Amino acid sequence: MAKIKVNNKNKKTAGTGDEYAFISWLSAAWILVILAFMPVYTHQAYADVLKTKYAVCLAADGILVGGFILWALFAKRVGRYISKMKSYADPETGKWFFNWAKETFTLTDIFMLAFLLITVISTLQSSPYMYQAFFGNEGRWHGALIFVLYALTYFIVSRYYRFRSWHITVFLAAFLYICVWAVTDYFMLDIYSFKAGISEQHYDIFVSSIGNIDTFTAIAMIPFAFAGTMFIQSEEKPWKTVFYWICFFVATFSMITSSADNAYLSFAVFFVLVPFIALKTRRGLRRFLLTLASFVTAIELVLYCDAEMAGSVVKPSGMISIFERITQLKYLMIGLWIIVLLFYIYDLIIKKYDLKTPLPRTVSKIWLVFVIAGLAGLLILFVMANMSDSYIPAVLEPAKNYLVFNDEWGTWRGLVWRKLMELYAQMPFIHKVFGTGPETIEIYLYNNCYEEIAMASGLVFDSPHNELLQMFLNIGPLGLISYLGIYITPAVMAAKRALKKCYSFLAAVAIVCLCHLLECTVNIMVPMDIPVLFGLIAIASGLYRKSAKEVDE
């Protein structure tokens, strides 16, 4: 990224002076551990992959928070900070708290504080499962302990981390490694012998350093959306721009080969929303068309490998089977590449447009009309497909299983969600407001619905397989609203900093978060992607609040 210029009279208050060196260094170490080391690190292959990631996350968070507390005490920061808070006092009334909060806290901070408070309340009223709610040991370890640490590390990093663009390069390189590893699994190479001893039934559903393919696509979505958005906006050196494209393409290919349908939700969000960033300049338009051509090429490449290398690759399932029926897809791919080539020749050789030559605002408005029309059409189609006399056009018949919502929808997710909402309706009022406690709904699911679901589906469910529903049931509607706010506010930050140098990073984080919000509706919440997302949001929040000072690369 280019240098981000900001106006700040007192650098020490921004966390860049010598007295902040220790906590700035510790925050940077935390960023590298969470964004680059934790996703890659494994211990005993897939046998303990979830516990290993959780242990790394817990250790990193604990060291950062513990280090911050010791630093604040030994550096005598507490008294000085209280004095600073009181400096916001109203001259007439002497009241200072609300003035201090208004000047100090961003919208993301407010949602994070609300999330922290509601998590604590939810845990305190989670009896008889308070122990499980605190540690999260009956679920995927997202208990109150890790949630509190998420919030505390967010506040530390957003205020004391000093941005370095090479940290982001390391982060993307680590995720590129993860995605390349997944591609080797697609070609049945098993380069680290992680699948030795895995049954044939489960052999194909474990990939890379992550494990389950649904979790992998949630992880791979991050470099896909982040690198894709950065590529479209990049004003950096050519090698960095090419690096962004490579990360985007490899992540795309790995997500398709993983055969997890939640990947296509991320694809949909990206290609619907990123044009609002891209269609501001001719360069943005060219690069958006290039990402679209690359996406279609990745699909065609998977279809080609599946047809020509049968037996040597893992046959993808799910949505990819729909693309197999679209014989015109190869012509679309060729057409897109021709359009991209013509655009580049015309813009860079014939007309020699400036890199930032703006496009008419009408272009973005036209895209908005297309998006609204497409969403309306999809809603109408969904309603028609779920009516008693359902109707689905013949051309969309292969997508019937995705359009008709019933108990069998999403590999019996429909049944699980229905039973959980019936269970919620029977809960005491306090649980309806604050939930049953973090990571406890799995206990209620097992105690009340396990046998019925197992008999109907033949499957074992120990989670709602819907992160937002899980949060709604665990920490209540208010907790869910605060959690949603954490992911939505990066888009607000990007909109408010549209003319700042930090905009490209803020926009990339916003797209990542919005992709996650749709993708997570069919996925399990695990301490693999969430720490990375919160880390990116913390960096974005820090850049947003410090966007008036110069941040060195």
Secondary structure, DSSP 8 states (H G I E B T S, - for coil): ---B----S-GGGGT-SGGGHHHHHHHHHHHHIIIIIHHH--SSTTSSHHHHHHHHHHHHHHHHHHHHHHHHHHTTHHHHHHHHHHTT--TTT---HHHHHHHH--HHHHHHHHHHHHHHHHHHT-TT-HHHHHH-TTTTS-SHHHHHHHHHHHHHHHHH----HHHHHHHHHHHHHHHHHHHHHHTT--TT-TTTT--TTTGGGEETTTEEHHHHHHHHHHHHHHHHHHHHH--S-HHHHHHHHHHHHHHHHHHHHTT-THHHHHHHHHHHHTHHHHTTBHHHHHHHHHHHHHHHHHHHHHHHHHHHSBTTB----TTHHHHHT-TTHHHHHHHHHHHHHHHHHIIIIIS---TT-B--HHHHHHHHHHHHHHHHHHHHHHHHHTSTT----GGGGGGHHHHS-STTHHHHHHHHHHHHHHHHHTS-HHHHHH-S-TT-HHHHHHHHHHHHHHHHHS---SS-S-HHHHHHHHHHHHHHHHHHHHHHHHHHHHHHTTTSTTHHHHHHHHHHHHHHHHHGGGS---TTHHHHHHHHHHHHHHHHHTTTS-B--
